[in-house]
């Protein structure tokens, strides 16, 4: 519940905005999952219909691991919705790609 005029912050991945998310470098099959997420224009339209006015939109950098090796060591499929929704084969292939990159 919000008071009239209260701000709302939405922090999420959005359809069509995968470039800054390194996960998709190793799991390109998961891009199809991201493309089913709401788009920024879609979210803005939904909130506008409820009386909200957007004041800005900017990417928020997120460091999930200090290195590719650390990312590979800490990867948990259940922690990432896009990885949960790809096939086991696609996930296994992505893990291989990530571990190979971690070795270099």
C-alpha positions as CSV (number, residue, x, y, z in Angstrom):
1,X,0.0,0.0,0.0
2,X,1.3,3.5,-0.9
3,X,0.3,6.9,0.1
4,X,-0.8,9.1,-2.8
5,X,2.3,10.5,-4.5
6,X,4.6,8.0,-2.8
7,X,7.6,6.9,-4.9
8,X,8.0,3.4,-6.3
9,X,11.4,1.9,-7.2
10,X,11.4,-1.1,-9.5
11,X,14.7,-2.9,-9.8
12,X,14.6,-5.8,-12.2
13,X,15.9,-7.3,-15.3
14,X,13.7,-6.4,-18.3
15,X,13.0,-7.9,-21.7
16,X,15.4,-6.5,-24.3
17,X,18.1,-5.4,-21.9
18,X,20.5,-8.3,-21.5
19,X,23.8,-6.6,-22.6
20,X,25.0,-5.7,-19.1
21,X,24.0,-9.0,-17.5
22,X,27.1,-11.3,-17.7
23,X,25.0,-14.4,-17.0
24,X,23.7,-14.4,-20.6
25,X,27.3,-14.5,-21.9
26,X,27.5,-18.1,-20.6
27,X,23.9,-19.1,-20.8
28,X,22.6,-17.6,-24.1
29,X,19.7,-20.0,-24.0
30,X,18.4,-18.1,-21.0
31,X,17.9,-14.9,-23.1
32,X,14.6,-16.4,-24.3
33,X,13.5,-16.5,-20.7
34,X,14.5,-12.9,-20.2
35,X,12.6,-11.9,-23.3
36,X,9.4,-13.1,-21.6
37,X,9.9,-10.6,-18.7
38,X,8.0,-7.3,-18.9
39,X,9.6,-4.6,-20.9
40,X,10.3,-1.1,-19.6
41,X,7.6,0.4,-21.8
42,X,5.2,-2.3,-20.6
43,X,6.0,-1.6,-16.9
44,X,5.7,2.1,-17.4
45,X,2.3,1.7,-19.1
46,X,1.0,-0.5,-16.4
47,X,2.0,1.9,-13.7
48,X,0.7,4.9,-15.7
49,X,-2.7,3.2,-15.9
50,X,-2.6,3.1,-12.1
51,X,-1.8,6.8,-11.9
52,X,1.9,6.8,-11.5
53,X,4.3,9.1,-13.4
54,X,7.8,7.8,-14.3
55,X,10.6,10.1,-13.2
56,X,13.6,8.2,-14.5
57,X,15.0,4.9,-15.7
58,X,18.6,4.0,-15.3
59,X,20.7,0.8,-15.1
60,X,22.0,-0.1,-11.7
61,X,25.3,-1.9,-11.8
62,X,25.5,-5.1,-9.8
63,X,28.6,-7.1,-8.9
64,X,27.6,-10.6,-8.2
65,X,31.1,-11.9,-8.0
66,X,34.6,-10.3,-8.1
67,X,35.8,-12.7,-10.8
68,X,34.6,-15.2,-13.3
69,X,36.2,-18.0,-11.2
70,X,34.3,-16.8,-8.2
71,X,31.1,-16.7,-10.2
72,X,31.6,-20.2,-11.4
73,X,32.3,-21.5,-7.8
74,X,29.2,-19.8,-6.4
75,X,26.7,-20.5,-9.2
76,X,23.4,-21.9,-8.0
77,X,20.8,-22.6,-10.6
78,X,18.0,-22.3,-8.1
79,X,19.1,-18.7,-7.3
80,X,18.5,-17.5,-10.9
81,X,15.1,-17.7,-12.4
82,X,16.3,-17.7,-16.0
83,X,18.5,-20.7,-15.3
84,X,15.6,-22.6,-13.7
85,X,13.6,-22.2,-16.9
86,X,16.1,-23.5,-19.4
87,X,16.6,-27.2,-20.2
88,X,19.0,-29.3,-18.2
89,X,21.2,-29.6,-21.3
90,X,21.3,-25.9,-21.9
91,X,22.2,-25.4,-18.2
92,X,25.0,-28.0,-18.4
93,X,26.4,-26.4,-21.5
94,X,26.4,-23.0,-19.8
95,X,28.2,-24.4,-16.8
96,X,30.9,-25.8,-19.1
97,X,31.3,-22.4,-20.8
98,X,31.5,-20.6,-17.4
99,X,34.0,-23.0,-16.0
100,X,36.1,-22.8,-19.2
101,X,36.1,-19.0,-18.9
102,X,37.0,-19.2,-15.2
103,X,40.1,-21.2,-16.1
104,X,41.4,-18.4,-18.2
